[in-house]
């Protein structure tokens, strides 16, 4: 997907490798099919944290951490006393870097600081931020936990591109416009692109995110 952030115009959308290949469901537009976004979801959580008092220079500990309070910190058990999963995520490189700024944590896509940031933000606030930025698929909040910041909730590629366009537009949201104009044979306008914009993210916060 490629879109113009200032107008919301969809410039290109490739939904399938081969429309005529039934073996890959070629006639399904995968840009509209919910899929796990991986670490691309992190900036949505971080921008909410920025609005709540965190900043690029806030320091968190990138250390092995058990996030289930019913699991022992040192034993790294798989289940707690109630049979629920323990949760102690690792980073992609298998290492922990200790004290780290949010700028470095997000820039390097460190998982542990991201989970700690979501814990600070709160799951409902993170989902609220995602919805404000155009994500429509996170409707059953009971399905999600702290792994949401690592891509644990399915989203649509088109909507993720749309959400990221807000950063590129200095924090302003515009409509997603697929069509510029449709007229009937008599010249009457059947459909026309929308033209509006309103602020979702403070300009300074959007610029900080772009800097990272």
Beta strands, then each sheet from edge to edge (+ up, - down):
strand 1: 2-3
strand 2: 10-12
strand 3: 35-36
strand 4: 59-62
strand 5: 98-101
strand 6: 154-155
strand 7: 172-174
strand 8: 181-183
strand 9: 189-192
strand 10: 197-199
sheet 1: 1+ 2-
sheet 2: 3+ 6-
sheet 3: 4+ 5-
sheet 4: 7+ 10-
sheet 5: 8+ 9-
end
